[in-house]
Structures are given as structure tokens and as C-alpha cells.
């Protein structure tokens, strides 16, 4: 009986020791630190592509032409940003990166997208009955967009045992809402090479 009890105690000690040495290690790092653990599309790709694309778009002739003709900043809205790659990519953070660059650039006026507008419109309609006349926000006073920015993310994968190359391509187009004219087209490519021993892709 004592022998069994001793064996049980030894087993428990080894299990506890094993759990203590195989714990998870977590290290805090700055949110803008470039990390690429898996080789997949990540937050760094999203931020860098948004910055470069909006910088290119804002430096093209369409912007000066519009301001010269209309005497004001153009009003933009971000439309669909589609993921057509071979992996799951949440495009919401990418759209937010684009919106941030558009607003902070100061050369373009930016309006809310359809999902955001629905909530604001519901509030405005509620104000028609509940808010005081001094603070009520009138219906039909929204700023209409002049241009819509749309885009897509695609990917191509080339792999052999232990190595994989993924090419991500982001294509964006700026369309005049009234005339349907495409006034700017931009493209950005990111290529990643991942090597992993004993891996089959």
C-alpha cells in the first residue's frame, strides 16, 4: 500500500513539474511592432498597404482637377473591400486603416459608410419626436459623396515541401459616383516566403 502511495506521489510530482515547465510565455509589445509569425496577411500588411495606397491616391491629378473645378475638397466614401484570397482575411481592420489615412491626410472630406449611416439615421429620426427644437438635427441634410473607393485582396500561393511563397495583391479603384468614371486605380503587392522543416503545404 505504501509502495503504491509513493508511486502515486512521485507521478503527481512529475506531472506538476511538467506543467510548470511547459507553460505559455507571453510578452507584451508595442501595437505597431512588425510581427510575422505565420506568413499570412496581418495587421502590419494592412497598415502599410493602406498608408501607401492612400498616399499614392492623394498625389494623383484627379484631386487637383476636382478642387480646381469645384473649389472644395472631394467627398469620399469607402465601398466594398472584398477578400478574394485563399485564406480568411477580415477586411474590417483594413477598411478602418484606409479611413484613418483618408481623414488624417486632410485633403479629402470623408463620410460614413452605409452600415454606419443606418445607426446615425435612426438617431436622427428619433430626434424628430424626442429632441428639442433648438437641438434637433434636420433630415435630408447629409453630405453626399462625390467618389467611392472600392477594392479587393487576392493571393497566389506557390509551394513545395517545406517552402511556400504567397503573393498578396491589393487593387483599389476610385469611382466618380455621378459619372461612373474611374479617376484612379492603384495596386500594391506583398510577397512572403515561409520556410518550415518537415512541412507539407
PLY file of the C-alpha trace (Angstrom):
ply
format ascii 1.0
element vertex 201
property float x
property float y
property float z
element edge 200
property int vertex1
property int vertex2
end_header
0.00 0.00 0.00
2.79 2.37 0.92
4.63 1.48 -2.28
1.57 2.39 -4.36
1.13 5.63 -2.44
4.79 6.52 -3.01
4.46 5.83 -6.74
1.33 7.99 -6.88
3.11 10.88 -5.13
6.08 10.61 -7.49
3.75 10.61 -10.51
1.93 13.71 -9.26
5.26 15.48 -8.67
6.38 14.74 -12.24
3.06 15.92 -13.70
3.19 19.17 -11.72
6.81 19.73 -12.72
5.96 19.07 -16.36
3.09 21.56 -16.29
5.32 24.18 -14.69
7.99 23.88 -17.39
5.62 23.74 -20.37
3.62 26.88 -19.57
2.77 29.60 -22.07
5.08 32.60 -22.24
3.51 35.97 -23.07
5.46 39.09 -23.92
3.87 42.48 -24.34
4.99 44.51 -27.32
4.04 47.80 -28.98
0.95 47.55 -31.18
2.84 48.92 -34.18
5.69 46.40 -33.89
6.09 44.44 -37.11
5.44 40.77 -36.44
5.08 37.99 -38.98
4.78 34.60 -37.31
2.74 32.61 -39.83
3.41 34.38 -43.12
-0.29 35.16 -43.51
-1.85 38.60 -44.07
-1.60 40.53 -40.80
-2.08 43.95 -39.17
1.27 45.24 -40.42
0.35 44.43 -44.02
-2.99 46.16 -43.58
-1.48 49.34 -42.16
1.40 49.63 -44.63
-0.78 48.95 -47.68
-3.39 51.49 -46.54
-0.74 54.15 -45.96
0.94 53.60 -49.34
-2.28 53.35 -51.36
-3.86 56.49 -49.88
-0.60 58.40 -50.25
-0.48 57.44 -53.94
-4.16 58.24 -54.49
-3.80 61.66 -52.87
-0.84 62.60 -55.09
-2.57 61.96 -58.43
-4.07 64.59 -60.82
-7.73 63.78 -60.10
-7.55 65.53 -56.71
-6.17 68.83 -58.04
-8.55 68.71 -61.01
-11.57 68.31 -58.75
-10.55 71.07 -56.36
-9.87 73.45 -59.26
-13.25 72.72 -60.85
-15.39 72.62 -57.69
-13.48 74.90 -55.32
-13.68 72.44 -52.42
-12.38 69.14 -51.13
-13.85 66.00 -52.69
-16.15 63.89 -50.53
-15.29 60.18 -50.41
-16.95 57.04 -49.14
-15.38 53.60 -48.82
-17.39 50.90 -50.54
-16.79 47.15 -50.67
-13.33 45.80 -49.90
-13.57 42.15 -50.93
-11.38 39.30 -49.78
-10.73 37.11 -52.82
-7.62 35.47 -51.38
-7.24 31.80 -50.48
-7.33 32.50 -46.73
-9.67 34.14 -44.27
-8.98 37.86 -44.05
-11.18 40.17 -42.00
-11.26 43.30 -44.18
-12.79 45.47 -41.44
-9.42 46.50 -39.91
-8.10 47.22 -43.42
-11.08 49.48 -44.17
-10.50 51.31 -40.86
-6.83 51.80 -41.76
-7.93 53.31 -45.09
-10.48 55.58 -43.41
-7.87 56.78 -40.90
-5.41 57.67 -43.67
-8.12 59.48 -45.66
-9.29 61.57 -42.71
-5.86 62.34 -41.28
-4.49 63.36 -44.68
-6.64 66.50 -44.56
-7.13 66.73 -48.34
-10.39 64.83 -48.55
-13.75 65.02 -46.77
-14.95 61.60 -45.68
-18.48 60.38 -45.00
-19.80 57.35 -43.12
-20.39 54.06 -44.91
-23.88 52.52 -45.29
-23.66 50.42 -42.10
-22.64 53.43 -40.03
-25.25 55.69 -41.63
-28.14 53.40 -40.71
-27.47 53.84 -36.98
-26.99 57.60 -37.28
-30.17 57.93 -39.36
-32.14 56.02 -36.72
-30.90 58.52 -34.10
-31.81 61.45 -36.34
-35.32 60.09 -36.92
-35.74 59.61 -33.17
-34.75 63.23 -32.61
-37.66 64.42 -34.78
-40.01 63.35 -31.98
-37.89 63.43 -28.85
-35.33 66.27 -29.15
-35.94 69.97 -28.51
-36.35 72.29 -31.50
-33.10 74.01 -30.59
-31.02 70.81 -30.81
-32.89 68.72 -33.38
-30.87 67.58 -36.42
-32.78 68.02 -39.67
-33.47 65.20 -42.10
-32.20 65.47 -45.66
-29.07 67.43 -44.72
-26.44 64.72 -45.28
-23.31 65.41 -47.30
-23.37 63.38 -50.48
-20.21 61.59 -51.58
-18.53 62.53 -54.87
-16.40 59.39 -55.11
-16.49 55.80 -53.91
-13.35 53.80 -53.15
-13.64 50.05 -53.75
-11.08 47.26 -53.77
-10.11 43.65 -53.33
-7.39 41.46 -51.82
-6.24 38.44 -53.83
-3.44 35.93 -53.29
-1.42 33.39 -55.21
0.42 30.54 -53.50
3.41 28.60 -54.82
4.58 25.80 -52.53
6.82 22.76 -52.35
7.66 20.66 -49.32
9.00 22.94 -46.61
8.71 26.18 -48.60
5.80 28.42 -49.50
5.65 31.75 -51.33
2.47 33.80 -51.09
1.84 36.86 -53.25
-0.84 39.20 -51.94
-2.19 41.83 -54.31
-4.43 44.70 -53.24
-6.25 46.52 -56.04
-8.24 49.68 -55.42
-10.29 51.95 -57.66
-11.76 55.41 -57.10
-15.02 55.96 -58.98
-16.90 59.19 -59.64
-20.40 58.40 -58.33
-22.20 60.74 -60.72
-20.37 59.89 -63.96
-19.08 56.35 -63.11
-15.65 57.50 -64.31
-12.66 55.72 -62.75
-10.34 58.55 -61.75
-7.65 56.49 -60.01
-6.51 52.86 -59.92
-3.88 51.63 -57.50
-2.22 48.28 -56.90
0.11 47.05 -54.17
1.84 43.66 -53.97
3.35 41.92 -50.95
5.33 38.70 -51.34
6.13 36.43 -48.39
8.41 33.39 -48.31
7.89 30.93 -45.47
10.23 28.03 -44.77
9.27 25.29 -42.33
11.02 21.98 -41.84
9.02 18.79 -42.34
6.01 20.76 -43.58
3.68 19.87 -46.44
1.63 22.75 -47.76
0 1
1 2
2 3
3 4
4 5
5 6
6 7
7 8
8 9
9 10
10 11
11 12
12 13
13 14
14 15
15 16
16 17
17 18
18 19
19 20
20 21
21 22
22 23
23 24
24 25
25 26
26 27
27 28
28 29
29 30
30 31
31 32
32 33
33 34
34 35
35 36
36 37
37 38
38 39
39 40
40 41
41 42
42 43
43 44
44 45
45 46
46 47
47 48
48 49
49 50
50 51
51 52
52 53
53 54
54 55
55 56
56 57
57 58
58 59
59 60
60 61
61 62
62 63
63 64
64 65
65 66
66 67
67 68
68 69
69 70
70 71
71 72
72 73
73 74
74 75
75 76
76 77
77 78
78 79
79 80
80 81
81 82
82 83
83 84
84 85
85 86
86 87
87 88
88 89
89 90
90 91
91 92
92 93
93 94
94 95
95 96
96 97
97 98
98 99
99 100
100 101
101 102
102 103
103 104
104 105
105 106
106 107
107 108
108 109
109 110
110 111
111 112
112 113
113 114
114 115
115 116
116 117
117 118
118 119
119 120
120 121
121 122
122 123
123 124
124 125
125 126
126 127
127 128
128 129
129 130
130 131
131 132
132 133
133 134
134 135
135 136
136 137
137 138
138 139
139 140
140 141
141 142
142 143
143 144
144 145
145 146
146 147
147 148
148 149
149 150
150 151
151 152
152 153
153 154
154 155
155 156
156 157
157 158
158 159
159 160
160 161
161 162
162 163
163 164
164 165
165 166
166 167
167 168
168 169
169 170
170 171
171 172
172 173
173 174
174 175
175 176
176 177
177 178
178 179
179 180
180 181
181 182
182 183
183 184
184 185
185 186
186 187
187 188
188 189
189 190
190 191
191 192
192 193
193 194
194 195
195 196
196 197
197 198
198 199
199 200
